[in-house]
């Protein structure tokens, strides 16, 4: 058996926020998922993915006793950002935050 934390779902909201659902799994030797629970986080446009994922991994390991999200999974999130976070999307997000 092994434990793993993998990306289960990536969702993009209207304002460009990238929402990620991770599956915290216990997997049998034959690949059968024996147990699964979810953990979520969201990245507003232009957000520092590395800093947030460091905090997510700290929470997963320290508080939830789960495996951290590995670099390959984090790279999948980063691969989406250039497509979603265009200059216009980041500018609109900054203007929205400044107005609040």
KAGIVEN-V260113 format. One record per helix or strand of 2 or more residues. SS is the DSSP state (hx for helix, st for strand). FROM is the first residue (numbers start at 1). TO is the last residue. Records with the same first field share a line. If there is no record, write none. Layout:
# KAGIVEN-V260113
SS=FROM-TO, FROM-TO
This chain:
# KAGIVEN-V260113
st=2-12, 18-27, 33-43
hx=49-63, 71-84, 87-99
